[in-house]
Amino acid sequence: MLPLIPMYRSLSFSRSFMLTGWHYAFSIQHYSSSIRPPTPPYSGPSTKKSGAIIQTFDAMIDFRRQQARRTVVIHLGRSHSESELYKLCSRVGQITNMTLYTANKKECALLEFSTEQSVKNLLEITSHFINENRLPCASRNLYFASQYTGARLKYPPVGREVQQLDDTFIDKALNDIRNVSDQIRYFWQKTKLTELDTRLRFFVASLVEEGLRSIFVDTVCLPFGSSVNTFGKTRCDLDMLLSFEDFRDKNIKYDGKMQQLRFLTKRSYLNDRFQAQAYLKILADTLKHFMAECTNVQIILPARVPIVRFQHRLSDLQCDVSMSEFKSSYYMSKLLWSLSSIDSRVAPLVFVIRRWAREASITQSTPGPWFSNFQMTLLVLFYLQSIEILPKLNYINEQFATASSSSSPDVTSANGDLSDNLILMNELENIRRFHPNKSNNDSLAILFKGFFSFYENFDFQSSVITLLERQNTSKSSLIQAGKDKEWPIYLENPLVPSMNASKNLVESEGERFRQTCSKASQILSQSSKNLLSLFEECRQSLPDDLVARAYPAPISIMPNLETDIDQEELSTIRDMQQEQVEQIFDHTDHHVINS
């Protein structure tokens, strides 16, 4: 999904609609940066430094969640009926944003009202289908059956999504750009998440949250990963974390509730993992039977992190939901967002290096004994730390972290690592106080080439790749401290210092990565070469010995869920799933986008 183009810019618009259009233009311009730093478009809790307001990750999340609760998504039953829809919905409340887009060959409209009460007013006057054997459930997924037969209303103040560009069209445009830095920034601009992408992702999360709030009144559903950490591409999956209370709030707020009266509730006797699995089964059944436009529901429990997977048709998003027992993923998103907000060059560099890694078969669209997108991101951040564009993370004291279990359990975990809450509380304060290194003004092209020069000589055999400030970064120091066994490649998890985030990698992948970096460095040393030349000359197939080690696809325990989906669409979904399984064994130069 690409940036929105307002339709009101026609010179023939009347004065009244121009005023409305100006207001909408301001809104789009105000929000168009989505979650991109350094000028956040949201309001909320902030800290002040030298007169400047610095927004927080949680403030951005809360702003988007509030925005999503004021939003409805409507499937237009007839083309060119958006004017009639706008006029109808304007009767129940002020519309602050209306955007048209296409998903699964359906023309849809995203409407944001100024208040949540306007959404409630709209749902109160919305009717159900009759004589179609449908359950009478209410949600903010709506259908508009236009009855207007006259001429179209003129000049609706709406935006319309531009057709999505694929890599072929982007590469053609890149070929016309001579400067490598400009190529990198153009590639990032055309492939990052757009404003509409972000709105739809938080809208889907709000639907999941809303679906369970009738039972668990304090439920929150928080997007994490690429949807919020500034490194997400269009068409990437939506990862969500479900919690029955907002774990981000360290101090419980009772908001005037009487402590003398308390709800009698069931007590859970399961451990965290089994409890999460039990609740995910409830969620899967709810999605399957009651939540409109949520199809192809699967529950995958044997995975390290149990999830529920489903497709939301009106946003065309593949969604994964996990439970708050595995909330470190949210904290990791928070950490990556904070690092990216320090320098505007971070995200474009991550994007282009991920594209290069995909072309060179360093990464794949399926898990296996090769590098993942997350691991590539850590490599980029480690490189930027080495040239002092990003700070080292100082929240861990090596002697304290390796100390005995005499430490307080609230401060350290059983293996000596700092707890999630304390890690983020300490380190994000350090990042917020960090002054960017203004002396390093290297262009994106120089940083891009520098990445390859840095890793072509990197010693994966003896050194640890870590974002933490450590006096000794050798593997032997960690092994002697009893933190881990010897691994061929060691990328330290920044939230769990005792964990190797690259246990899946085999030794040959480190050498293959280093050799491919050396080749890329030589290519970029030639003045006649550009970004496309690099992609073309580094393109290679996955080695046969790695193909044989591909991980099997996860097994769902809820097969044949055909509720609210016709046979043709079900057949299409199955074909797509089969293609995904077969892609890893394809030795051609076809490469699937790794989101």
N, C-alpha and C positions, 0 to 999 in steps of 0.2 A: 504494500500500500504506500503510495507516494504522497507528497505534500498536497494540501487542499488548494483548489483554485476557486475563489469566490465568484459567483455568477453575477453579482450586482455591479460589476465594473463597466458594464455596457454604458455608453454615453447617453443612451436613450432613456435611462432610468429617471423616474420622477423624483422631485425633491424629497418627498416623504420617504420613499424607499431608499434614496441615497443616504438619508440620515440613518435609517435602520441599517443599511449596508455598511456605512462608516463605522457604526458601533460594532457590527459583526467583524469587520475587517480588523478593528482594534483588538477584538477578542482573539481572533485567529493569530494575529501578530504577537499578542501577549502570551499565548499558550504554545506557539508553534515550535518553540525550542524544546517542547516536551520536557524530559527530565535532564536535558543537557546542562552542565555547568558552563561558565561560571555565573550565569544570570538566571537563577531559578525563577519560574513563573508563578510559584505558589506562595502562599502566605502561611504563617504558622510559627511555632516556637523557633527562636533563633538566638544566636549569640552575637555580640558586637565586638569588633576589633578595629581600633583606629578609625572609628566612625563608620565602618562598613558593616553591613548586615550579612552574616554568613548563615545560610539556611542549612538545615539538617536533613539527613536521609529520612528520618521518621516524620518530619514535617512534610516532606514531599509525598510520602506514602499516605499520610492522613488527608492531605489536600486531594489527591487522586481518588481516595475512597469516598470522600464527601461528594466529589464531582460525579462519581459513578452512581451514587444513591439518588442523584437528581436526574438520572438518565434513563431513557427507554430506547429500545431498538425495535423498529417496526418493519415488517416485510410488506412491501407495496404490492398489492394484488394486481394493480394495473399500472402500466408505464405512464410516466408524465402525470402522476397524480400527487406529486409532492406539494403543489400549491394548495390543493384542497386539504391535504393533511395538515399543512402548516396553519391554514386558516382555522381548521377545527380544533387543533391542539392549543392555539392561542387563546381560545375561549376559557380554558381552565387555568392558565397561568402564563407568565412571561417566559418565552423561549430565548435562551441565551446562545444556543448553538444548534444548528441543524445541518447535518452533513449527509450527502447521498453517497452510497458506495455499492459495489456488487460483491456478493459472496455466494459461492455454489450456484452461479447462474441466477441468483435472486437479487432483485433490486431492493435495497434496504435503505432506511433512514435512521440515523442516530440523532436523537433529540435530547438536549439538555435543558432542563427548566431552571429557573432561578432559585426555587425552593423545593424541598422534598414534599411539602404539602401539595404542590401542583401535580406531582406524580401520583399521589394518593387520590387526588380529585379525578385525574384521568382514568385511573384503574376503577374507580367507583362507577363511571359511566360506560365502561367497556363491557361488552356482552360476550357470551360464550357461543361457540358453534352449536348448532342444533341438528339433530338427526344424523350425526356423523360418528357416533360411537366414540366420543372423546370424553376424557375425564375433565370435570369442571374445575381445573386448577387455575389459580391466578398467578401471573408472573409479569415481569417487565419485558418479556418477549411477546410482541403483539403482531397482529395481522390487520392491514387496512384494506377494506373492500370498498373501493371508490364507487360512488353513485353519481358523480358529477358528469353530466353529458354535454355541458356547454363548452365555451372556449376556455382555454387555460387561463388561470389568473396570471397576471404579468409580474415579473420581477420578484420572485420569492427570495428573501434574503438568506440563501442557503449556499453551502459550499459543495463541491462535487469532487470525489476522488479521481485522480488521474490514473490512467491505466498503468498497471504494474509493469515495470521493466525487468527483463531477465538479464542474465550475464551477457548474452549475445549483444543486446542493444547497448548495454553499459560499456562493453569492450569496444564497440564501434565508436562510441563517444570518446572513450579514453584514447583511441588512436589519433584523434584530432587534437589532443592536448600534448604539447611538447614537453612541458616541465614535469618532472617526476613528482615534485611536491604537490603541484596542482592536480595531477592524476590521483594521488593518494587522497587528497581532500575531496575530490569529486566522487571517487568511489565510496568514500565514507558517507557523504551526503546522500547518495542515491541508494544505499543499502541499509542504513540505520533505521531504527523504528521511527515512524512518523507520529504526529499528534493523534491521528485516527487510530493507528496501531495501539498506542498506549491507552487511549480511552476505551477501546474495545476489550483490552486485557483486564483492566480494572472493573469493567462492567461485568464480565463473566465471573470474576472473583466475587463480586457483590451478589450475583445470583446464587452462587454456592453458599455463601454466608447466609443469605436470606432464606434459603431452603431449609436450613437446620435451626434457625433462630426460634422457631415455634416451640422446639423442645429444649434446646440449649440457648438460653436467652442472651448470653454474653459471647456467642460465637464470633470469631473473626476469621477471615480468609485473606491471607496476605500473599500477593505475587512475590516471587523471588527469582533469582538467577538472571538470565539474559533479558527478561522483561523489564527489569528495574536497575540493573547495575551499569547501564550506559553502553554495554558491549553487545546488545541484542540486535540481530538482523531481522529484516522483514521475513515473514514466514517461519520464524523460529517458534518452538513450542512454548506454551504457557505453563510454567511451574507455579504451584500454589501450596501454601502451608496452612493447614486448618487447625485452629485451636479453639477450645471451649472457653477460653478467657484470654485477654490481651496480655501475653507474657512480656511484652515490651515495657509495661508499666510496673516498675519495681515496687512502688508503694501502692498498696490497695486503696482505692478511693471508694468511699461508700456513698457519696453524692446524696447525703441526707437520708439514706435508708436507715430504718430502725434496726439496731443490732439486737434488740430484745426478741424480734421475730425473725426466724430463719426458716428457709425451705428444708423440708425433709427430702432427702435424695438418696438414691442407691449408692452404696459403697462399692468401689472397684477393688477386687482382690487379684487382679491380673498384673503382671509386670508391664513395663512400658511398651514393649514390643507387641505382646499379645493384646494389650488394651487398644493400641493403635489399630491392629488388624480387626478387632471387633467393631470399632467405630467406623472403619473404612467400609466394612460390609454394609453397615446402615446407610452410609453415604451412597454406595453403589446402588443399593435398592431404591433409594430416593431418586437418584438420577435416572435410573432405568424406567421407573414406573410413573413418576410424577412431574419431572422437570422437562418442559417442552424444549425442543431443539437440541437436547443433549442426547446424542446417539452413540452407538458402538461402544457401550460401557464395558470396561474390563477391570477386574480387580486382580492385581499382581502382588501376591503376598510373599512368595519365596525370596524376593529380591532383598538386598541388604537394607534398603529403605522401602517398605511396602507402600504401594501407591494404588490409586484408582485412576484409570485413564479413560477419557471420553472425548468425543468430538462435539464442539458447539457449532451448529450449522450456520447460524446467522452471522457469526464472526469468522467462520472457516478456520477455527483454531483447534489444534490438538492440545489437550489439556491433561496435566498430571497433578494429582492432589496427594499430598502426604500429611502426616500428623505432626503436631508441635513437639512431640518427643524427639524429633529430628530437626530442631530449630536452628542448628548450626548453619544450615544453608541460608537462612535469612540473615544471620550475622555476617556470613561471607559476602553476601550481596551488599550489605551495608559497608563493609570494609573496602570492597572493590569500587563502589560508588564514591567513597571518600577519597581514595587515591586518584581516581579519574578526575575528580573535581579540582585537583591541584593544578593541572596543566592541560590546556586544550589540545595538546599534541598526543596525549595518551591514547584516547579512543581511536582516532584515525590510524595510528600506528598498529594498534591491536587488530583492527579490521583488516588492514592490508596484509599483515603477516599471517593471519588466519587464512586468507584467500590463497596466499602463496603456499601455505602448508597443505591446503586441500589439493591444489594443482599438483603438488609434488608427492602426493599420497603419504605425506607425513601424518595427516589426520584422515579419518574416515567418518562416514555417516553412522556407523555402528560401533559399539564398544569392542575392544580387542586389545592385543598386546602392543598397541601403538599409542602415539600421543593423542590426547583429547584437546578440545578447544580450551577447556579450563587450564590444562597444563601449559598450553601455548601462551595463554594470558599471563600465567605466573612467570614464564620465561621472559616475556616482554617487560613486565614490571621489575624483575630482577635486573635486567639490563639497564633500565632507566634509573634504577637505584645506583648502579655501578658508576654512572656518569653524573650522579647527584642532581638529577631532575626530580626524582621522587625521594622522600626520606626513608630511611630504614625504620622498621617498627621497633619501638623501644619498650613495649609493655612487658617484656619477659626479662627477669633477672636469672642468668644461667645458674648461679649457685643456689638461688631460691627455688628454681624450677626443678633442680636435680636433688633437692633436699629430701630428707626422709619424710615419712608420713606424719611427722610431728606437727606439720603445718595444719592450720585450721581447715576443716572440710569445706567451709564456705568460701575459702580462698583458692584452694587447690583441689583437684580431683585426685582419685586414688593413685594415678600414675604420676602425680607431681605437676600436672599442667594446670594453668590458670583456668578458672571457669569461664564460660562464654560471656556472662554479664560483665565480669570484672575486666576481661580482655578488652571488650568494646568500650567500656566506660573509660578505661585508662588511655587506650591508644587513640581513640577518635578525638580525645582532647588534645593529644600531642599533634595529630595531623591538622587539627583546626588552628593550632598555633604556628604551624610550619609556614615559613616564608619561602615562596618559590625561588629557585635559583635563577635570578634574572640574568646572570652572567652567561648562561647557556642559552643562546638564541639560535641553535642549529636548526636548519630547516628539516622538514619531514623527510626529504630525500637523504640528507646526511645521516639522520637517525636511523632510517631504514637500512642503509648500507652498513652503518655501524653495528646494527644488530647481528648481521651475518658475520662481520669481521670479529665480533666479540665471541660468538659461539663456534666459529670454525676452529678455534684453538682452545676451546674450553675442555678441561679435564673432567669428564663425567665419572671416571673411575675413582678418583680420590676426593673430589670436592662436592659439597652440598649446595644446592640452589635454594636459598632461603631469603625471605623478605625480612627476617628478623635481624636485629643488631646482635651479632655474635662475634666474640673475640676469636673463636676458632671455628672455621667453616669446613674443616676436613671431616670426611666420613668416620675416620677412626675415633674422633672425639665423641661422636654420638654413640658409636658402638661400645666404647669404653665406659660411657656413662650408663650403659645398659638400656638405652632408649629404643634401640631397634636392631634387627639383624642386618647383615650386609646385603644391600640391594645394588644392582648394576647402575641404576640411576636413582638419585635421591632429590626429590622436590619436596621440601618441608611444607607441611600444611601450616599456614600462618595462624590458624585458630587453634590447632592442636599440635604444638611443637613436637610431640613424640611420634607423630604420624607421618609416614611417607606418602605423599599424595600421588606417587607414580609407581606404586607396587605392581601395576599391570604391565609395565614396560619391560621388555627383554633387552639384554645387553646390546644386541645388534642394532636396535633402534637408535640408541645414543650415537653410535658410529655413523649410521646412515643419515641421521639428522645433521651431524657435524660435517660430513662430506657434502651434503646438499647445501649447507650454509656456505661452504667454501666455494662451490660452484656459483651460487648466487652472488657472492662477493666479487668474483671475477667478472661476471656478466655486467654488474652495475658499475664496474671500473671503466667500462667502455662508454665513451660519450655518446655513441650512436644507439645505445640500448635504453629502453624505457621499461615501464611496468609490464606491458604486454609481452615484450621480448623476454622478460624474466619468467613470466608464467609459462610461456611456450617452451623455453629451453629447459626449464626445471621439471616439466611435466614427465611423470613416470608412473609405471604400474606398481602395485603393491607386490612385494616379493612373495614367491610361491609358499615359502615356509611359514610366512605370517598368515596367508589366506587360510591355511589348514588349522590355524589356532583361533579363528574367529569365534567369539562367544555365541552360544545359542540364543535365540530370541526368548524373551521372558514368556512364561506360560501363564495364561489367564485361567482363573477358576470359574469364570462366568461366561462360557461360550454361548454362541447362538442367541445373542440378545438382539432381537429384531423389532423391538417396540418402536413405534413411530418412525419407521423407515421402510421404504418400499424395496422390492426385490432388486430393481435395477441399481439403486444406490448401494445396497448391500453387496451386490456382486462387484461393483466398482471398488468399494472399500477393500474387499478381499483380494482383488487383483493388485491394488496398491500395496497391501501388506506383503503379498507374495513377491512383488518386485523389490521391496526393501530387503527381504531376506536374500534374494538372488544377487543383489547389487555387489555384495562383498566378494562374490566369486566371478565378477565380471572383469576380464583382463583388458578391456578396451580403455580408451582414454576418456570415457564418460565419467564425470565426477559429480556426485550429488552434493548439493549445498549442505554444509555441516553447520547446523544452527546451534 
